[in-house]
Amino acid sequence: MPTRASIPTGAISADDITALCDAFLKVRTTEEARRFLRDLTTPGELQALAERWRVAQLLNAGEKSYRDISAETGVSTTTVTRVARFLSQEDHQGYRLVLDRMENDR
């Protein structure tokens, strides 16, 4: 699990990242999440987040090649590869955590 100090921050402090994470924890419904994300992000940023999440779900299902996922979602194979790396190899395991929780909720 990454520590606060391990989050790359640039001009934003680790406390700012923590405050944003805490704000996400206040969201209670899908509609509240939609509203918060629409206020927080530009349309392009929201689209990029949604695309990455869709790629993570498709990779998790394990039924399609990277090229097929790229063609279906419109993201580059580079993005598919990056999401795949974070899904299976990186220490953060954020995608894995949420995907597993969603599977357990079914």
Backbone as XML, in Angstrom:
<?xml version="1.0"?>
<chain id="A" units="angstrom">
  <residue number="1" name="MET">
    <atom name="N" x="0.853" y="-1.174" z="0.000"/>
    <atom name="CA" x="0.000" y="0.000" z="0.000"/>
    <atom name="C" x="0.896" y="1.233" z="0.000"/>
  </residue>
  <residue number="2" name="PRO">
    <atom name="N" x="0.634" y="2.185" z="-0.909"/>
    <atom name="CA" x="1.492" y="3.367" z="-0.947"/>
    <atom name="C" x="1.252" y="4.255" z="0.260"/>
  </residue>
  <residue number="3" name="THR">
    <atom name="N" x="2.297" y="4.895" z="0.681"/>
    <atom name="CA" x="2.174" y="5.859" z="1.763"/>
    <atom name="C" x="1.894" y="7.224" z="1.171"/>
  </residue>
  <residue number="4" name="ARG">
    <atom name="N" x="1.501" y="8.153" z="2.003"/>
    <atom name="CA" x="1.249" y="9.505" z="1.519"/>
    <atom name="C" x="2.481" y="10.075" z="0.851"/>
  </residue>
  <residue number="5" name="ALA">
    <atom name="N" x="3.657" y="9.765" z="1.359"/>
    <atom name="CA" x="4.889" y="10.308" z="0.808"/>
    <atom name="C" x="5.202" y="9.728" z="-0.568"/>
  </residue>
  <residue number="6" name="SER">
    <atom name="N" x="4.641" y="8.547" z="-0.912"/>
    <atom name="CA" x="4.973" y="7.918" z="-2.183"/>
    <atom name="C" x="4.109" y="8.421" z="-3.339"/>
  </residue>
  <residue number="7" name="ILE">
    <atom name="N" x="3.146" y="9.270" z="-3.069"/>
    <atom name="CA" x="2.288" y="9.807" z="-4.118"/>
    <atom name="C" x="2.993" y="10.984" z="-4.774"/>
  </residue>
  <residue number="8" name="PRO">
    <atom name="N" x="3.246" y="10.908" z="-6.113"/>
    <atom name="CA" x="3.887" y="12.052" z="-6.771"/>
    <atom name="C" x="2.955" y="13.253" z="-6.733"/>
  </residue>
  <residue number="9" name="THR">
    <atom name="N" x="3.482" y="14.400" z="-6.332"/>
    <atom name="CA" x="2.593" y="15.521" z="-6.083"/>
    <atom name="C" x="2.916" y="16.794" z="-6.840"/>
  </residue>
  <residue number="10" name="GLY">
    <atom name="N" x="4.132" y="17.027" z="-7.279"/>
    <atom name="CA" x="4.452" y="18.293" z="-7.927"/>
    <atom name="C" x="4.153" y="19.444" z="-6.993"/>
  </residue>
  <residue number="11" name="ALA">
    <atom name="N" x="3.373" y="20.431" z="-7.470"/>
    <atom name="CA" x="3.038" y="21.604" z="-6.672"/>
    <atom name="C" x="1.913" y="21.324" z="-5.680"/>
  </residue>
  <residue number="12" name="ILE">
    <atom name="N" x="1.233" y="20.215" z="-5.832"/>
    <atom name="CA" x="0.154" y="19.834" z="-4.923"/>
    <atom name="C" x="0.770" y="19.016" z="-3.794"/>
  </residue>
  <residue number="13" name="SER">
    <atom name="N" x="0.372" y="19.315" z="-2.578"/>
    <atom name="CA" x="0.951" y="18.611" z="-1.432"/>
    <atom name="C" x="0.261" y="17.263" z="-1.214"/>
  </residue>
  <residue number="14" name="ALA">
    <atom name="N" x="0.934" y="16.415" z="-0.464"/>
    <atom name="CA" x="0.348" y="15.133" z="-0.089"/>
    <atom name="C" x="-0.938" y="15.354" z="0.698"/>
  </residue>
  <residue number="15" name="ASP">
    <atom name="N" x="-0.985" y="16.428" z="1.488"/>
    <atom name="CA" x="-2.208" y="16.738" z="2.236"/>
    <atom name="C" x="-3.355" y="17.102" z="1.296"/>
  </residue>
  <residue number="16" name="ASP">
    <atom name="N" x="-3.045" y="17.768" z="0.176"/>
    <atom name="CA" x="-4.074" y="18.090" z="-0.813"/>
    <atom name="C" x="-4.644" y="16.814" z="-1.434"/>
  </residue>
  <residue number="17" name="ILE">
    <atom name="N" x="-3.777" y="15.860" z="-1.727"/>
    <atom name="CA" x="-4.225" y="14.578" z="-2.289"/>
    <atom name="C" x="-5.085" y="13.845" z="-1.262"/>
  </residue>
  <residue number="18" name="THR">
    <atom name="N" x="-4.660" y="13.854" z="-0.026"/>
    <atom name="CA" x="-5.435" y="13.222" z="1.040"/>
    <atom name="C" x="-6.806" y="13.879" z="1.177"/>
  </residue>
  <residue number="19" name="ALA">
    <atom name="N" x="-6.861" y="15.196" z="1.108"/>
    <atom name="CA" x="-8.141" y="15.915" z="1.202"/>
    <atom name="C" x="-9.070" y="15.525" z="0.051"/>
  </residue>
  <residue number="20" name="LEU">
    <atom name="N" x="-8.511" y="15.370" z="-1.148"/>
    <atom name="CA" x="-9.321" y="14.939" z="-2.286"/>
    <atom name="C" x="-9.847" y="13.519" z="-2.065"/>
  </residue>
  <residue number="21" name="CYS">
    <atom name="N" x="-8.989" y="12.640" z="-1.597"/>
    <atom name="CA" x="-9.430" y="11.272" z="-1.302"/>
    <atom name="C" x="-10.529" y="11.271" z="-0.242"/>
  </residue>
  <residue number="22" name="ASP">
    <atom name="N" x="-10.363" y="12.083" z="0.781"/>
    <atom name="CA" x="-11.386" y="12.194" z="1.821"/>
    <atom name="C" x="-12.706" y="12.704" z="1.245"/>
  </residue>
  <residue number="23" name="ALA">
    <atom name="N" x="-12.621" y="13.634" z="0.290"/>
    <atom name="CA" x="-13.833" y="14.145" z="-0.354"/>
    <atom name="C" x="-14.554" y="13.024" z="-1.101"/>
  </residue>
  <residue number="24" name="PHE">
    <atom name="N" x="-13.806" y="12.173" z="-1.803"/>
    <atom name="CA" x="-14.424" y="11.042" z="-2.503"/>
    <atom name="C" x="-15.160" y="10.119" z="-1.539"/>
  </residue>
  <residue number="25" name="LEU">
    <atom name="N" x="-14.633" y="9.985" z="-0.344"/>
    <atom name="CA" x="-15.276" y="9.115" z="0.645"/>
    <atom name="C" x="-16.601" y="9.674" z="1.156"/>
  </residue>
  <residue number="26" name="LYS">
    <atom name="N" x="-16.882" y="10.936" z="0.892"/>
    <atom name="CA" x="-18.155" y="11.544" z="1.303"/>
    <atom name="C" x="-19.268" y="11.284" z="0.294"/>
  </residue>
  <residue number="27" name="VAL">
    <atom name="N" x="-18.924" y="10.828" z="-0.888"/>
    <atom name="CA" x="-19.913" y="10.524" z="-1.926"/>
    <atom name="C" x="-20.681" y="9.278" z="-1.518"/>
  </residue>
  <residue number="28" name="ARG">
    <atom name="N" x="-22.011" y="9.343" z="-1.633"/>
    <atom name="CA" x="-22.838" y="8.232" z="-1.152"/>
    <atom name="C" x="-23.558" y="7.464" z="-2.250"/>
  </residue>
  <residue number="29" name="THR">
    <atom name="N" x="-23.786" y="8.097" z="-3.380"/>
    <atom name="CA" x="-24.540" y="7.425" z="-4.441"/>
    <atom name="C" x="-23.836" y="7.615" z="-5.785"/>
  </residue>
  <residue number="30" name="THR">
    <atom name="N" x="-24.253" y="6.819" z="-6.755"/>
    <atom name="CA" x="-23.710" y="6.958" z="-8.102"/>
    <atom name="C" x="-23.994" y="8.349" z="-8.653"/>
  </residue>
  <residue number="31" name="GLU">
    <atom name="N" x="-25.179" y="8.853" z="-8.410"/>
    <atom name="CA" x="-25.522" y="10.190" z="-8.909"/>
    <atom name="C" x="-24.660" y="11.265" z="-8.242"/>
  </residue>
  <residue number="32" name="GLU">
    <atom name="N" x="-24.406" y="11.141" z="-6.944"/>
    <atom name="CA" x="-23.512" y="12.086" z="-6.277"/>
    <atom name="C" x="-22.103" y="12.014" z="-6.858"/>
  </residue>
  <residue number="33" name="ALA">
    <atom name="N" x="-21.644" y="10.811" z="-7.142"/>
    <atom name="CA" x="-20.315" y="10.641" z="-7.742"/>
    <atom name="C" x="-20.265" y="11.297" z="-9.116"/>
  </residue>
  <residue number="34" name="ARG">
    <atom name="N" x="-21.314" y="11.101" z="-9.902"/>
    <atom name="CA" x="-21.394" y="11.716" z="-11.233"/>
    <atom name="C" x="-21.325" y="13.240" z="-11.117"/>
  </residue>
  <residue number="35" name="ARG">
    <atom name="N" x="-22.092" y="13.791" z="-10.206"/>
    <atom name="CA" x="-22.106" y="15.249" z="-10.019"/>
    <atom name="C" x="-20.749" y="15.770" z="-9.573"/>
  </residue>
  <residue number="36" name="PHE">
    <atom name="N" x="-20.128" y="15.074" z="-8.628"/>
    <atom name="CA" x="-18.821" y="15.499" z="-8.122"/>
    <atom name="C" x="-17.767" y="15.429" z="-9.227"/>
  </residue>
  <residue number="37" name="LEU">
    <atom name="N" x="-17.746" y="14.337" z="-9.969"/>
    <atom name="CA" x="-16.775" y="14.196" z="-11.050"/>
    <atom name="C" x="-16.984" y="15.242" z="-12.140"/>
  </residue>
  <residue number="38" name="ARG">
    <atom name="N" x="-18.231" y="15.554" z="-12.448"/>
    <atom name="CA" x="-18.494" y="16.586" z="-13.472"/>
    <atom name="C" x="-18.017" y="17.961" z="-13.023"/>
  </residue>
  <residue number="39" name="ASP">
    <atom name="N" x="-18.123" y="18.251" z="-11.747"/>
    <atom name="CA" x="-17.619" y="19.524" z="-11.227"/>
    <atom name="C" x="-16.095" y="19.521" z="-11.136"/>
  </residue>
  <residue number="40" name="LEU">
    <atom name="N" x="-15.529" y="18.393" z="-10.788"/>
    <atom name="CA" x="-14.104" y="18.284" z="-10.516"/>
    <atom name="C" x="-13.246" y="18.216" z="-11.770"/>
  </residue>
  <residue number="41" name="THR">
    <atom name="N" x="-13.765" y="17.623" z="-12.830"/>
    <atom name="CA" x="-12.959" y="17.357" z="-14.025"/>
    <atom name="C" x="-13.502" y="18.086" z="-15.245"/>
  </residue>
  <residue number="42" name="THR">
    <atom name="N" x="-12.637" y="18.226" z="-16.241"/>
    <atom name="CA" x="-13.100" y="18.703" z="-17.540"/>
    <atom name="C" x="-13.760" y="17.529" z="-18.254"/>
  </residue>
  <residue number="43" name="PRO">
    <atom name="N" x="-14.553" y="17.798" z="-19.298"/>
    <atom name="CA" x="-15.132" y="16.676" z="-20.048"/>
    <atom name="C" x="-14.063" y="15.707" z="-20.569"/>
  </residue>
  <residue number="44" name="GLY">
    <atom name="N" x="-12.926" y="16.229" z="-21.023"/>
    <atom name="CA" x="-11.855" y="15.365" z="-21.518"/>
    <atom name="C" x="-11.239" y="14.506" z="-20.430"/>
  </residue>
  <residue number="45" name="GLU">
    <atom name="N" x="-11.053" y="15.096" z="-19.247"/>
    <atom name="CA" x="-10.504" y="14.333" z="-18.117"/>
    <atom name="C" x="-11.468" y="13.243" z="-17.681"/>
  </residue>
  <residue number="46" name="LEU">
    <atom name="N" x="-12.743" y="13.567" z="-17.631"/>
    <atom name="CA" x="-13.744" y="12.577" z="-17.244"/>
    <atom name="C" x="-13.796" y="11.441" z="-18.263"/>
  </residue>
  <residue number="47" name="GLN">
    <atom name="N" x="-13.712" y="11.782" z="-19.538"/>
    <atom name="CA" x="-13.707" y="10.755" z="-20.581"/>
    <atom name="C" x="-12.481" y="9.853" z="-20.423"/>
  </residue>
  <residue number="48" name="ALA">
    <atom name="N" x="-11.312" y="10.442" z="-20.167"/>
    <atom name="CA" x="-10.093" y="9.652" z="-20.007"/>
    <atom name="C" x="-10.206" y="8.707" z="-18.804"/>
  </residue>
  <residue number="49" name="LEU">
    <atom name="N" x="-10.764" y="9.193" z="-17.704"/>
    <atom name="CA" x="-10.950" y="8.336" z="-16.532"/>
    <atom name="C" x="-11.908" y="7.187" z="-16.838"/>
  </residue>
  <residue number="50" name="ALA">
    <atom name="N" x="-13.014" y="7.506" z="-17.502"/>
    <atom name="CA" x="-13.999" y="6.479" z="-17.847"/>
    <atom name="C" x="-13.398" y="5.454" z="-18.813"/>
  </residue>
  <residue number="51" name="GLU">
    <atom name="N" x="-12.595" y="5.927" z="-19.770"/>
    <atom name="CA" x="-11.951" y="5.010" z="-20.715"/>
    <atom name="C" x="-11.005" y="4.063" z="-19.983"/>
  </residue>
  <residue number="52" name="ARG">
    <atom name="N" x="-10.205" y="4.585" z="-19.081"/>
    <atom name="CA" x="-9.263" y="3.737" z="-18.343"/>
    <atom name="C" x="-10.001" y="2.710" z="-17.496"/>
  </residue>
  <residue number="53" name="TRP">
    <atom name="N" x="-11.091" y="3.132" z="-16.887"/>
    <atom name="CA" x="-11.865" y="2.200" z="-16.068"/>
    <atom name="C" x="-12.467" y="1.097" z="-16.941"/>
  </residue>
  <residue number="54" name="ARG">
    <atom name="N" x="-12.984" y="1.470" z="-18.117"/>
    <atom name="CA" x="-13.534" y="0.463" z="-19.041"/>
    <atom name="C" x="-12.445" y="-0.512" z="-19.475"/>
  </residue>
  <residue number="55" name="VAL">
    <atom name="N" x="-11.263" y="0.011" z="-19.785"/>
    <atom name="CA" x="-10.135" y="-0.842" z="-20.166"/>
    <atom name="C" x="-9.805" y="-1.806" z="-19.024"/>
  </residue>
  <residue number="56" name="ALA">
    <atom name="N" x="-9.772" y="-1.318" z="-17.798"/>
    <atom name="CA" x="-9.474" y="-2.176" z="-16.643"/>
    <atom name="C" x="-10.504" y="-3.300" z="-16.524"/>
  </residue>
  <residue number="57" name="GLN">
    <atom name="N" x="-11.772" y="-2.985" z="-16.744"/>
    <atom name="CA" x="-12.810" y="-4.004" z="-16.673"/>
    <atom name="C" x="-12.642" y="-5.047" z="-17.775"/>
  </residue>
  <residue number="58" name="LEU">
    <atom name="N" x="-12.343" y="-4.588" z="-18.990"/>
    <atom name="CA" x="-12.154" y="-5.518" z="-20.102"/>
    <atom name="C" x="-10.926" y="-6.394" z="-19.897"/>
  </residue>
  <residue number="59" name="LEU">
    <atom name="N" x="-9.839" y="-5.807" z="-19.412"/>
    <atom name="CA" x="-8.645" y="-6.598" z="-19.119"/>
    <atom name="C" x="-8.931" y="-7.615" z="-18.022"/>
  </residue>
  <residue number="60" name="ASN">
    <atom name="N" x="-9.656" y="-7.214" z="-17.022"/>
    <atom name="CA" x="-9.993" y="-8.103" z="-15.923"/>
    <atom name="C" x="-10.822" y="-9.293" z="-16.405"/>
  </residue>
  <residue number="61" name="ALA">
    <atom name="N" x="-11.704" y="-9.060" z="-17.361"/>
    <atom name="CA" x="-12.524" y="-10.146" z="-17.908"/>
    <atom name="C" x="-11.663" y="-11.160" z="-18.648"/>
  </residue>
  <residue number="62" name="GLY">
    <atom name="N" x="-10.545" y="-10.698" z="-19.203"/>
    <atom name="CA" x="-9.580" y="-11.597" z="-19.818"/>
    <atom name="C" x="-9.998" y="-12.248" z="-21.120"/>
  </residue>
  <residue number="63" name="GLU">
    <atom name="N" x="-10.997" y="-11.706" z="-21.790"/>
    <atom name="CA" x="-11.516" y="-12.343" z="-22.998"/>
    <atom name="C" x="-11.042" y="-11.701" z="-24.289"/>
  </residue>
  <residue number="64" name="LYS">
    <atom name="N" x="-10.356" y="-10.548" z="-24.210"/>
    <atom name="CA" x="-9.996" y="-9.811" z="-25.419"/>
    <atom name="C" x="-8.521" y="-9.446" z="-25.410"/>
  </residue>
  <residue number="65" name="SER">
    <atom name="N" x="-7.970" y="-9.333" z="-26.617"/>
    <atom name="CA" x="-6.583" y="-8.906" z="-26.758"/>
    <atom name="C" x="-6.479" y="-7.405" z="-26.528"/>
  </residue>
  <residue number="66" name="TYR">
    <atom name="N" x="-5.256" y="-6.932" z="-26.336"/>
    <atom name="CA" x="-5.036" y="-5.503" z="-26.178"/>
    <atom name="C" x="-5.537" y="-4.751" z="-27.405"/>
  </residue>
  <residue number="67" name="ARG">
    <atom name="N" x="-5.288" y="-5.298" z="-28.577"/>
    <atom name="CA" x="-5.751" y="-4.630" z="-29.817"/>
    <atom name="C" x="-7.265" y="-4.581" z="-29.896"/>
  </residue>
  <residue number="68" name="ASP">
    <atom name="N" x="-7.922" y="-5.665" z="-29.498"/>
    <atom name="CA" x="-9.388" y="-5.678" z="-29.501"/>
    <atom name="C" x="-9.941" y="-4.641" z="-28.522"/>
  </residue>
  <residue number="69" name="ILE">
    <atom name="N" x="-9.317" y="-4.549" z="-27.355"/>
    <atom name="CA" x="-9.752" y="-3.567" z="-26.355"/>
    <atom name="C" x="-9.527" y="-2.152" z="-26.885"/>
  </residue>
  <residue number="70" name="SER">
    <atom name="N" x="-8.393" y="-1.925" z="-27.518"/>
    <atom name="CA" x="-8.103" y="-0.616" z="-28.110"/>
    <atom name="C" x="-9.153" y="-0.253" z="-29.151"/>
  </residue>
  <residue number="71" name="ALA">
    <atom name="N" x="-9.482" y="-1.197" z="-30.011"/>
    <atom name="CA" x="-10.478" y="-0.944" z="-31.060"/>
    <atom name="C" x="-11.860" y="-0.684" z="-30.461"/>
  </residue>
  <residue number="72" name="GLU">
    <atom name="N" x="-12.220" y="-1.439" z="-29.438"/>
    <atom name="CA" x="-13.549" y="-1.291" z="-28.824"/>
    <atom name="C" x="-13.697" y="0.019" z="-28.066"/>
  </residue>
  <residue number="73" name="THR">
    <atom name="N" x="-12.648" y="0.435" z="-27.390"/>
    <atom name="CA" x="-12.743" y="1.618" z="-26.527"/>
    <atom name="C" x="-12.262" y="2.899" z="-27.187"/>
  </residue>
  <residue number="74" name="GLY">
    <atom name="N" x="-11.445" y="2.759" z="-28.222"/>
    <atom name="CA" x="-10.889" y="3.941" z="-28.882"/>
    <atom name="C" x="-9.632" y="4.479" z="-28.224"/>
  </residue>
  <residue number="75" name="VAL">
    <atom name="N" x="-9.141" y="3.813" z="-27.184"/>
    <atom name="CA" x="-7.899" y="4.240" z="-26.551"/>
    <atom name="C" x="-6.727" y="3.583" z="-27.262"/>
  </residue>
  <residue number="76" name="SER">
    <atom name="N" x="-5.557" y="4.159" z="-27.112"/>
    <atom name="CA" x="-4.361" y="3.614" z="-27.747"/>
    <atom name="C" x="-3.952" y="2.300" z="-27.083"/>
  </residue>
  <residue number="77" name="THR">
    <atom name="N" x="-3.212" y="1.491" z="-27.828"/>
    <atom name="CA" x="-2.685" y="0.265" z="-27.228"/>
    <atom name="C" x="-1.699" y="0.605" z="-26.104"/>
  </residue>
  <residue number="78" name="THR">
    <atom name="N" x="-1.076" y="1.773" z="-26.187"/>
    <atom name="CA" x="-0.185" y="2.226" z="-25.107"/>
    <atom name="C" x="-0.972" y="2.397" z="-23.812"/>
  </residue>
  <residue number="79" name="THR">
    <atom name="N" x="-2.168" y="2.987" z="-23.908"/>
    <atom name="CA" x="-3.012" y="3.158" z="-22.717"/>
    <atom name="C" x="-3.467" y="1.803" z="-22.193"/>
  </residue>
  <residue number="80" name="VAL">
    <atom name="N" x="-3.845" y="0.906" z="-23.089"/>
    <atom name="CA" x="-4.260" y="-0.439" z="-22.664"/>
    <atom name="C" x="-3.111" y="-1.124" z="-21.924"/>
  </residue>
  <residue number="81" name="THR">
    <atom name="N" x="-1.915" y="-1.018" z="-22.473"/>
    <atom name="CA" x="-0.741" y="-1.631" z="-21.847"/>
    <atom name="C" x="-0.459" y="-1.021" z="-20.485"/>
  </residue>
  <residue number="82" name="ARG">
    <atom name="N" x="-0.600" y="0.298" z="-20.395"/>
    <atom name="CA" x="-0.358" y="0.975" z="-19.115"/>
    <atom name="C" x="-1.374" y="0.532" z="-18.056"/>
  </residue>
  <residue number="83" name="VAL">
    <atom name="N" x="-2.643" y="0.474" z="-18.436"/>
    <atom name="CA" x="-3.668" y="0.023" z="-17.488"/>
    <atom name="C" x="-3.390" y="-1.423" z="-17.085"/>
  </residue>
  <residue number="84" name="ALA">
    <atom name="N" x="-2.995" y="-2.252" z="-18.048"/>
    <atom name="CA" x="-2.685" y="-3.655" z="-17.747"/>
    <atom name="C" x="-1.541" y="-3.755" z="-16.743"/>
  </residue>
  <residue number="85" name="ARG">
    <atom name="N" x="-0.530" y="-2.910" z="-16.903"/>
    <atom name="CA" x="0.602" y="-2.921" z="-15.977"/>
    <atom name="C" x="0.142" y="-2.532" z="-14.569"/>
  </residue>
  <residue number="86" name="PHE">
    <atom name="N" x="-0.676" y="-1.486" z="-14.471"/>
    <atom name="CA" x="-1.157" y="-1.075" z="-13.154"/>
    <atom name="C" x="-2.107" y="-2.106" z="-12.564"/>
  </residue>
  <residue number="87" name="LEU">
    <atom name="N" x="-2.836" y="-2.801" z="-13.405"/>
    <atom name="CA" x="-3.771" y="-3.817" z="-12.939"/>
    <atom name="C" x="-3.042" y="-5.025" z="-12.350"/>
  </residue>
  <residue number="88" name="SER">
    <atom name="N" x="-1.893" y="-5.363" z="-12.922"/>
    <atom name="CA" x="-1.269" y="-6.620" z="-12.509"/>
    <atom name="C" x="0.109" y="-6.501" z="-11.876"/>
  </residue>
  <residue number="89" name="GLN">
    <atom name="N" x="0.830" y="-5.403" z="-12.112"/>
    <atom name="CA" x="2.223" y="-5.381" z="-11.687"/>
    <atom name="C" x="2.583" y="-4.289" z="-10.679"/>
  </residue>
  <residue number="90" name="GLU">
    <atom name="N" x="1.947" y="-3.163" z="-10.737"/>
    <atom name="CA" x="2.344" y="-2.042" z="-9.882"/>
    <atom name="C" x="1.887" y="-2.275" z="-8.438"/>
  </residue>
  <residue number="91" name="ASP">
    <atom name="N" x="2.601" y="-1.644" z="-7.518"/>
    <atom name="CA" x="2.340" y="-1.835" z="-6.089"/>
    <atom name="C" x="1.006" y="-1.262" z="-5.619"/>
  </residue>
  <residue number="92" name="HIS">
    <atom name="N" x="0.505" y="-0.237" z="-6.286"/>
    <atom name="CA" x="-0.699" y="0.459" z="-5.811"/>
    <atom name="C" x="-1.915" y="-0.460" z="-5.745"/>
  </residue>
  <residue number="93" name="GLN">
    <atom name="N" x="-2.133" y="-1.227" z="-6.827"/>
    <atom name="CA" x="-3.230" y="-2.197" z="-6.919"/>
    <atom name="C" x="-4.603" y="-1.582" z="-6.677"/>
  </residue>
  <residue number="94" name="GLY">
    <atom name="N" x="-4.764" y="-0.314" z="-7.068"/>
    <atom name="CA" x="-6.059" y="0.355" z="-6.924"/>
    <atom name="C" x="-7.123" y="-0.239" z="-7.822"/>
  </residue>
  <residue number="95" name="TYR">
    <atom name="N" x="-6.762" y="-0.489" z="-9.083"/>
    <atom name="CA" x="-7.726" y="-1.137" z="-9.988"/>
    <atom name="C" x="-8.151" y="-2.479" z="-9.405"/>
  </residue>
  <residue number="96" name="ARG">
    <atom name="N" x="-7.178" y="-3.282" z="-9.008"/>
    <atom name="CA" x="-7.453" y="-4.632" z="-8.498"/>
    <atom name="C" x="-8.357" y="-4.567" z="-7.273"/>
  </residue>
  <residue number="97" name="LEU">
    <atom name="N" x="-8.061" y="-3.651" z="-6.364"/>
    <atom name="CA" x="-8.855" y="-3.504" z="-5.147"/>
    <atom name="C" x="-10.328" y="-3.265" z="-5.471"/>
  </residue>
  <residue number="98" name="VAL">
    <atom name="N" x="-10.586" y="-2.308" z="-6.349"/>
    <atom name="CA" x="-11.970" y="-1.945" z="-6.656"/>
    <atom name="C" x="-12.653" y="-3.030" z="-7.486"/>
  </residue>
  <residue number="99" name="LEU">
    <atom name="N" x="-11.958" y="-3.586" z="-8.470"/>
    <atom name="CA" x="-12.544" y="-4.665" z="-9.272"/>
    <atom name="C" x="-12.920" y="-5.857" z="-8.395"/>
  </residue>
  <residue number="100" name="ASP">
    <atom name="N" x="-12.030" y="-6.233" z="-7.481"/>
    <atom name="CA" x="-12.331" y="-7.369" z="-6.586"/>
    <atom name="C" x="-13.515" y="-7.052" z="-5.688"/>
  </residue>
  <residue number="101" name="ARG">
    <atom name="N" x="-13.598" y="-5.844" z="-5.185"/>
    <atom name="CA" x="-14.734" y="-5.485" z="-4.326"/>
    <atom name="C" x="-16.029" y="-5.507" z="-5.118"/>
  </residue>
  <residue number="102" name="MET">
    <atom name="N" x="-15.977" y="-5.052" z="-6.356"/>
    <atom name="CA" x="-17.198" y="-5.077" z="-7.179"/>
    <atom name="C" x="-17.625" y="-6.507" z="-7.471"/>
  </residue>
  <residue number="103" name="GLU">
    <atom name="N" x="-16.665" y="-7.380" z="-7.722"/>
    <atom name="CA" x="-16.993" y="-8.796" z="-7.949"/>
    <atom name="C" x="-17.584" y="-9.427" z="-6.699"/>
  </residue>
  <residue number="104" name="ASN">
    <atom name="N" x="-17.049" y="-9.074" z="-5.538"/>
    <atom name="CA" x="-17.570" y="-9.620" z="-4.276"/>
    <atom name="C" x="-18.971" y="-9.121" z="-3.970"/>
  </residue>
  <residue number="105" name="ASP">
    <atom name="N" x="-19.323" y="-7.943" z="-4.466"/>
    <atom name="CA" x="-20.654" y="-7.376" z="-4.232"/>
    <atom name="C" x="-21.727" y="-8.030" z="-5.096"/>
  </residue>
  <residue number="106" name="ARG">
    <atom name="N" x="-21.303" y="-8.751" z="-6.127"/>
    <atom name="CA" x="-22.300" y="-9.377" z="-7.033"/>
    <atom name="C" x="-22.948" y="-10.564" z="-6.428"/>
  </residue>
</chain>
